[in-house]
Amino acid sequence: MASSSPLPRHDGQALVVGGPTTVLDLGGLRIVSDPTFDAPGPHGYLTKIDGPAVAEDRLADVDLVLVSHDNHADNFDDRGRAFALAAPLLLTTTGAAGRLGGPAKGLGAWDAHTLTRPDGGELTITAVPAVHGPEDGERGADGEVNCQVVGFVLAGDGLPTVYVSGDNASLRTVTEIARRTGPIDATVLHAGAARVPGKFRQRPVSLDSARAAAAAAILGAPVNIPAHYTGWAHFTEGRDALEHAFDDAGLTTILYIADHGTWLPLKP
């Protein structure tokens, strides 16, 4: 992280920065999802144990920030918040947009926002449902498990269609997304089997490794990039568990995983 030079663009590729934070260079646009750039340390009842592979000043040319939810520091820490609020556009939940103001635009499930690409084409970002805990978890007054969360599907003519899951633990929801969106070319799956003491009998609030492999199979995507599996103490399944689960499922060839800070293709 010593360098402060801009991170060169790699169109049609993705790079996991750490935690859930992922850079997507797509259609001439630079997109950063769930920005977390703080140094290791405590964040209330959560503890960050690894810093980012790329500092936020190297991503100052961002065109769009996606925030699946603003409620938890492992998806939106202090420096991530400052980064997002300095971006030209921030797409997030309706509740988060009301809290954040500035460049934030709220999207409910299945709402869409379209951007013009530098080549004159369009990129459409559709917010899709997410369940941030077990299917039978207690729901709040807003009907959400844990809090309001969305994932995103990014699509445009001539581009790979990419699903960014956000913190979703529900395979039923993945199945609905597969049915409604059609073919998905690449995924960024928030895995890690995050477990929080005192919540849902410590059952996962994000995909565990077996469910991540199942989600990849349901969606039929030929490229699946895990994120959100290391960097915070409450992530309980890391890279080894993901590789084992995809191998058990016979899906090793569609798992794209590498050290954080490594570019990965969004098409095979």
Sine and cosine of phi, psi and omega as CSV:
sin_phi,cos_phi,sin_psi,cos_psi,sin_omega,cos_omega
0.00,0.00,0.16,0.99,-0.05,-1.00
-0.93,0.37,-0.55,0.84,-0.04,-1.00
-0.96,0.28,0.63,-0.77,0.10,-0.99
-0.92,-0.40,0.17,0.99,0.02,-1.00
-0.95,0.31,0.50,-0.87,0.00,-1.00
-0.84,0.55,0.62,-0.79,0.05,-1.00
-0.96,0.29,0.87,-0.49,-0.02,-1.00
-0.84,0.54,0.59,-0.81,-0.01,-1.00
-0.98,0.19,0.59,-0.81,0.04,-1.00
-0.75,-0.66,1.00,0.09,-0.12,-0.99
-0.88,0.47,0.67,-0.74,-0.03,-1.00
0.99,0.17,0.32,0.95,-0.01,-1.00
-0.71,-0.70,0.24,-0.97,0.00,-1.00
-0.73,-0.69,0.45,-0.89,0.00,-1.00
-0.66,-0.75,0.83,-0.55,0.07,-1.00
-1.00,0.09,0.85,-0.53,-0.04,-1.00
-0.99,0.14,-0.56,0.83,-0.06,-1.00
0.55,-0.84,0.45,-0.89,-0.14,-0.99
0.80,0.60,-0.70,-0.72,0.02,-1.00
-1.00,0.06,-0.17,0.99,-0.22,-0.98
-0.93,0.36,0.82,-0.57,-0.07,-1.00
-0.69,-0.72,0.67,-0.74,0.11,-0.99
-0.99,-0.15,0.78,-0.63,0.07,-1.00
-0.87,-0.50,0.89,-0.46,0.11,-0.99
-0.98,-0.19,0.94,-0.35,-0.20,-0.98
-0.58,-0.81,0.85,-0.52,0.07,-1.00
0.88,0.47,0.54,0.84,-0.02,-1.00
0.99,0.16,0.01,1.00,0.02,-1.00
-0.96,-0.29,0.56,-0.83,0.10,-0.99
-0.96,-0.29,0.84,-0.54,-0.07,-1.00
-0.85,-0.53,0.71,-0.71,0.06,-1.00
-0.85,-0.53,0.80,-0.60,-0.02,-1.00
-0.97,-0.26,0.61,-0.79,0.06,-1.00
0.66,0.75,0.94,0.35,-0.10,-1.00
-0.93,0.36,0.79,-0.61,0.09,-1.00
-0.67,-0.74,0.93,-0.37,-0.09,-1.00
-0.81,-0.58,0.06,1.00,-0.01,-1.00
-0.90,0.43,0.39,-0.92,0.17,-0.99
-0.95,0.31,0.31,-0.95,0.05,-1.00
-0.83,0.55,0.53,-0.85,0.02,-1.00
0.43,-0.90,0.06,-1.00,-0.05,-1.00
-0.97,0.23,0.58,-0.82,0.15,-0.99
-0.74,-0.67,0.99,0.14,-0.07,-1.00
0.89,0.46,-0.83,-0.55,-0.02,-1.00
-1.00,0.08,0.02,1.00,0.06,-1.00
-0.94,-0.33,0.49,-0.87,0.00,-1.00
-0.78,-0.63,0.83,-0.56,0.07,-1.00
-1.00,0.07,0.75,-0.67,-0.08,-1.00
-0.91,-0.42,-0.22,0.98,0.03,-1.00
-0.70,-0.71,0.62,-0.78,0.09,-1.00
-0.99,0.11,0.10,-0.99,-0.04,-1.00
-0.96,0.28,0.49,-0.87,0.07,-1.00
-0.97,0.25,-0.36,0.93,0.01,-1.00
-0.71,-0.71,0.79,-0.61,0.02,-1.00
-0.97,0.26,0.44,-0.90,-0.11,-0.99
-0.92,0.40,-0.44,0.90,-0.02,-1.00
-0.93,0.37,-0.31,0.95,0.06,-1.00
-0.99,0.16,-0.11,0.99,-0.03,-1.00
-0.89,-0.45,0.41,0.91,-0.07,-1.00
-0.91,0.41,-0.24,0.97,0.03,-1.00
-1.00,0.04,0.31,0.95,-0.02,-1.00
-0.86,0.51,0.63,-0.77,0.05,-1.00
-0.99,-0.15,-0.46,0.89,-0.10,-0.99
-0.45,-0.89,0.68,-0.73,0.14,-0.99
-0.91,-0.42,0.71,-0.71,0.09,-1.00
-0.94,-0.34,0.77,-0.63,0.03,-1.00
-0.82,-0.58,0.93,-0.36,-0.04,-1.00
-0.91,0.41,-0.54,0.84,0.11,-0.99
-0.20,-0.98,0.48,-0.88,-0.06,-1.00
-0.97,-0.26,0.14,0.99,-0.17,-0.99
-0.99,0.11,-0.37,0.93,-0.15,-0.99
-0.80,-0.60,0.70,-0.71,-0.11,-0.99
-0.91,0.41,-0.42,0.91,0.00,-1.00
-0.95,0.30,-0.17,0.98,0.11,-0.99
-0.92,-0.39,-0.21,0.98,-0.12,-0.99
-0.29,-0.96,0.99,0.12,-0.06,-1.00
-1.00,-0.01,-0.15,-0.99,-0.16,-0.99
-0.90,0.44,-0.77,0.64,0.00,-1.00
-0.94,0.33,-0.50,0.87,0.10,-1.00
-0.90,0.43,-0.63,0.78,0.05,-1.00
-0.89,0.45,-0.72,0.69,0.01,-1.00
-0.87,0.49,-0.66,0.76,0.03,-1.00
-0.88,0.47,-0.73,0.69,-0.04,-1.00
-0.90,0.43,-0.65,0.76,-0.05,-1.00
-0.96,0.28,-0.24,0.97,0.08,-1.00
-1.00,-0.04,-0.09,1.00,-0.04,-1.00
-0.98,0.21,0.36,-0.93,0.05,-1.00
-0.90,0.44,-0.54,0.84,-0.04,-1.00
-0.48,-0.88,0.65,-0.76,0.02,-1.00
-0.77,-0.64,0.87,-0.49,0.08,-1.00
-0.97,-0.24,0.73,-0.69,-0.11,-0.99
-0.37,-0.93,-0.20,-0.98,0.04,-1.00
-0.94,0.33,0.29,-0.96,0.03,-1.00
-0.90,0.44,-0.63,0.78,0.01,-1.00
-0.92,0.40,-0.69,0.72,0.00,-1.00
-0.90,0.43,-0.63,0.78,0.01,-1.00
-0.87,0.50,-0.64,0.77,0.04,-1.00
-0.91,0.42,-0.58,0.82,0.01,-1.00
-0.98,0.22,-0.55,0.84,-0.14,-0.99
-1.00,0.01,-0.61,0.79,-0.04,-1.00
0.90,0.43,-0.46,-0.89,0.05,-1.00
0.83,0.56,-0.81,-0.58,-0.08,-1.00
-0.99,0.12,0.09,1.00,-0.13,-0.99
-0.98,0.20,0.71,-0.70,0.13,-0.99
-0.83,-0.55,0.79,-0.61,-0.04,-1.00
-1.00,0.04,0.67,-0.74,0.06,-1.00
-0.81,-0.59,0.77,-0.64,0.20,-0.98
-0.99,0.11,0.19,-0.98,0.02,-1.00
-0.83,0.56,0.77,-0.63,0.02,-1.00
0.98,0.21,0.05,1.00,0.20,-0.98
-0.96,0.27,0.45,-0.89,-0.04,-1.00
-0.73,-0.69,0.43,-0.90,0.09,-1.00
-0.68,-0.73,0.69,-0.72,-0.06,-1.00
-0.90,-0.43,0.72,-0.69,0.06,-1.00
-0.93,-0.38,0.52,-0.86,0.14,-0.99
-1.00,0.09,0.76,-0.65,0.01,-1.00
-1.00,0.08,0.38,-0.92,0.03,-1.00
-0.84,0.54,-0.46,0.89,0.00,-1.00
-1.00,0.08,0.07,1.00,0.01,-1.00
1.00,-0.07,-0.19,0.98,0.08,-1.00
-0.98,0.19,-0.19,-0.98,-0.02,-1.00
-0.79,-0.61,0.46,-0.89,0.16,-0.99
-0.83,-0.55,0.85,-0.53,0.01,-1.00
-0.96,-0.27,0.79,-0.61,0.03,-1.00
-0.94,-0.34,0.89,-0.46,0.01,-1.00
-0.95,-0.32,0.81,-0.59,0.10,-1.00
-0.97,0.24,0.70,-0.71,-0.02,-1.00
-0.81,-0.58,0.36,-0.93,-0.09,-1.00
-0.91,0.42,0.39,-0.92,0.13,-0.99
-0.50,-0.87,0.56,-0.83,0.05,-1.00
-0.87,-0.50,0.92,-0.38,-0.14,-0.99
-1.00,0.00,0.83,0.55,0.00,-1.00
0.36,-0.93,-0.10,-0.99,-0.01,-1.00
-0.90,0.45,0.49,-0.87,0.01,-1.00
-0.81,0.58,-0.59,0.81,-0.05,-1.00
-1.00,-0.07,0.24,0.97,0.02,-1.00
-0.91,0.42,0.51,-0.86,0.02,-1.00
-0.87,0.49,0.70,-0.71,-0.02,-1.00
-0.97,-0.23,0.61,-0.79,0.01,-1.00
-0.98,0.19,-0.09,-1.00,-0.01,-1.00
-0.88,0.48,-0.43,0.90,0.02,-1.00
-0.99,0.10,-0.01,1.00,0.00,-1.00
0.99,0.12,0.09,1.00,-0.06,-1.00
-0.99,-0.14,0.52,-0.85,0.17,-0.99
-1.00,0.07,0.86,-0.51,0.02,-1.00
0.98,0.22,-0.92,0.40,0.04,-1.00
-0.20,-0.98,0.15,-0.99,0.02,-1.00
-0.95,0.30,0.83,-0.56,0.00,-1.00
-0.68,-0.73,0.57,-0.82,0.17,-0.99
-0.77,-0.64,0.44,-0.90,0.28,-0.96
-0.98,-0.22,-0.08,-1.00,-0.06,-1.00
-0.61,-0.79,0.60,-0.80,0.19,-0.98
-0.88,-0.47,0.81,-0.59,-0.03,-1.00
-0.94,-0.34,0.79,-0.62,-0.08,-1.00
-0.52,-0.86,0.51,-0.86,0.08,-1.00
-0.18,-0.98,0.40,-0.92,0.00,-1.00
-0.83,0.55,0.77,-0.64,0.04,-1.00
0.98,0.18,0.05,1.00,-0.03,-1.00
-0.92,-0.40,0.47,-0.89,0.17,-0.98
-0.91,0.42,0.61,-0.79,0.10,-1.00
-1.00,0.06,0.83,-0.55,-0.16,-0.99
-0.87,-0.49,0.75,-0.66,0.08,-1.00
-0.96,-0.27,0.84,-0.54,0.12,-0.99
-0.95,-0.32,0.90,-0.43,-0.26,-0.96
-0.96,0.27,-0.42,0.91,-0.24,-0.97
0.88,0.47,-0.13,-0.99,-0.03,-1.00
-0.99,0.13,1.00,0.09,0.00,-1.00
-0.88,-0.47,0.74,-0.67,0.03,-1.00
-0.93,-0.37,0.10,1.00,-0.19,-0.98
-0.97,-0.26,0.89,-0.46,0.10,-0.99
-0.96,0.29,-0.49,0.87,0.10,-1.00
-0.86,0.51,-0.67,0.75,0.02,-1.00
-0.92,0.40,-0.66,0.75,0.06,-1.00
-0.86,0.51,-0.66,0.75,0.01,-1.00
-0.89,0.46,-0.66,0.75,0.05,-1.00
-0.89,0.46,-0.66,0.75,0.01,-1.00
-0.89,0.45,-0.70,0.71,0.02,-1.00
-0.86,0.51,-0.64,0.77,-0.03,-1.00
-0.93,0.37,-0.64,0.77,-0.14,-0.99
-1.00,0.04,-0.45,0.89,-0.10,-0.99
-0.99,-0.12,-0.36,0.93,-0.10,-1.00
0.99,0.13,-0.29,-0.96,-0.14,-0.99
-0.86,0.52,0.69,-0.73,0.09,-1.00
-0.92,-0.38,0.76,-0.64,-0.02,-1.00
-1.00,0.02,-0.54,0.84,-0.06,-1.00
-0.49,-0.87,0.52,-0.85,0.07,-1.00
-0.83,-0.56,0.47,-0.88,0.29,-0.96
-0.88,-0.48,0.96,-0.27,-0.14,-0.99
-0.98,-0.21,0.84,-0.54,0.10,-1.00
-0.97,0.23,0.95,-0.30,-0.08,-1.00
-0.94,-0.34,-0.65,-0.76,0.12,-0.99
1.00,0.04,-0.14,0.99,-0.01,-1.00
0.71,0.70,0.82,0.57,-0.01,-1.00
-0.88,0.48,0.76,-0.65,-0.01,-1.00
-0.75,-0.66,0.72,-0.69,-0.07,-1.00
-0.84,-0.54,0.83,-0.56,0.01,-1.00
-0.81,0.58,0.72,-0.70,0.05,-1.00
1.00,0.05,-0.08,1.00,-0.01,-1.00
-0.90,-0.43,0.82,-0.58,0.15,-0.99
0.82,0.58,0.62,0.79,-0.03,-1.00
0.81,0.58,0.54,0.84,-0.01,-1.00
0.87,0.50,0.43,0.90,0.15,-0.99
-0.97,0.25,0.40,-0.91,-0.12,-0.99
-0.88,0.47,0.62,-0.78,0.09,-1.00
-0.96,-0.28,0.04,1.00,0.17,-0.98
-0.69,-0.72,0.11,-0.99,-0.02,-1.00
-0.87,0.49,0.74,-0.67,0.24,-0.97
-0.99,0.15,0.04,-1.00,-0.15,-0.99
-0.92,0.40,-0.65,0.76,0.01,-1.00
-0.90,0.43,-0.65,0.76,0.02,-1.00
-0.95,0.33,-0.51,0.86,0.08,-1.00
-0.89,0.45,-0.69,0.73,0.05,-1.00
-0.90,0.44,-0.65,0.76,0.03,-1.00
-0.90,0.44,-0.65,0.76,0.03,-1.00
-0.88,0.48,-0.67,0.74,0.03,-1.00
-0.88,0.48,-0.65,0.76,0.00,-1.00
-0.92,0.38,-0.67,0.75,0.01,-1.00
-0.88,0.47,-0.69,0.73,-0.06,-1.00
-0.98,0.22,-0.39,0.92,0.01,-1.00
0.94,0.34,0.34,0.94,-0.04,-1.00
-0.97,0.25,0.71,-0.71,0.02,-1.00
-0.98,0.20,-0.23,0.97,0.03,-1.00
-0.78,-0.62,0.83,-0.56,0.00,-1.00
-0.74,-0.67,0.90,-0.44,-0.09,-1.00
-0.93,-0.36,0.93,-0.36,0.05,-1.00
-0.97,0.24,0.57,-0.82,0.16,-0.99
-0.67,-0.74,0.07,-1.00,0.12,-0.99
0.91,0.42,0.53,0.84,-0.01,-1.00
-0.87,-0.50,-0.04,1.00,0.05,-1.00
-0.47,-0.88,0.37,-0.93,0.06,-1.00
0.93,-0.36,-0.29,0.96,0.02,-1.00
-0.74,-0.67,0.58,-0.82,-0.14,-0.99
-0.92,0.39,-0.41,0.91,-0.04,-1.00
-1.00,0.04,0.01,1.00,0.16,-0.99
-0.98,0.18,0.85,-0.53,-0.17,-0.99
-0.96,-0.29,-0.11,0.99,0.04,-1.00
-0.72,-0.69,0.84,-0.55,-0.09,-1.00
-0.96,-0.26,-0.42,-0.91,-0.10,-0.99
-0.87,0.50,-0.69,0.72,-0.02,-1.00
-0.86,0.52,-0.69,0.72,0.00,-1.00
-0.90,0.44,-0.64,0.77,0.03,-1.00
-0.90,0.43,-0.72,0.69,0.00,-1.00
-0.88,0.47,-0.63,0.78,0.01,-1.00
-0.92,0.40,-0.69,0.73,-0.03,-1.00
-0.91,0.42,-0.69,0.73,0.02,-1.00
-0.92,0.39,-0.58,0.82,0.06,-1.00
-0.92,0.40,-0.70,0.71,0.04,-1.00
-0.84,0.54,-0.60,0.80,-0.02,-1.00
-0.99,0.12,-0.03,1.00,-0.05,-1.00
0.95,0.31,0.49,0.87,-0.11,-0.99
-0.87,-0.50,0.39,0.92,-0.06,-1.00
-0.84,0.55,-0.59,0.81,-0.10,-1.00
-0.94,0.35,-0.30,0.95,-0.01,-1.00
-0.97,-0.23,0.06,1.00,0.07,-1.00
-1.00,-0.03,0.87,-0.50,0.03,-1.00
-0.92,-0.39,0.98,-0.21,-0.08,-1.00
-0.67,-0.74,0.66,-0.75,-0.05,-1.00
-0.41,-0.91,0.13,-0.99,0.08,-1.00
-0.84,0.54,0.60,-0.80,0.04,-1.00
-0.84,0.54,0.60,-0.80,-0.06,-1.00
1.00,-0.05,0.11,0.99,-0.02,-1.00
-0.96,-0.28,0.76,-0.65,0.06,-1.00
-0.96,0.29,0.67,-0.74,0.02,-1.00
-0.77,-0.63,0.61,-0.79,-0.04,-1.00
-0.96,0.28,0.51,-0.86,0.08,-1.00
-1.00,-0.06,0.01,1.00,0.17,-0.99
-0.72,-0.70,0.53,-0.85,-0.02,-1.00
-0.84,0.54,0.00,0.00,0.00,0.00
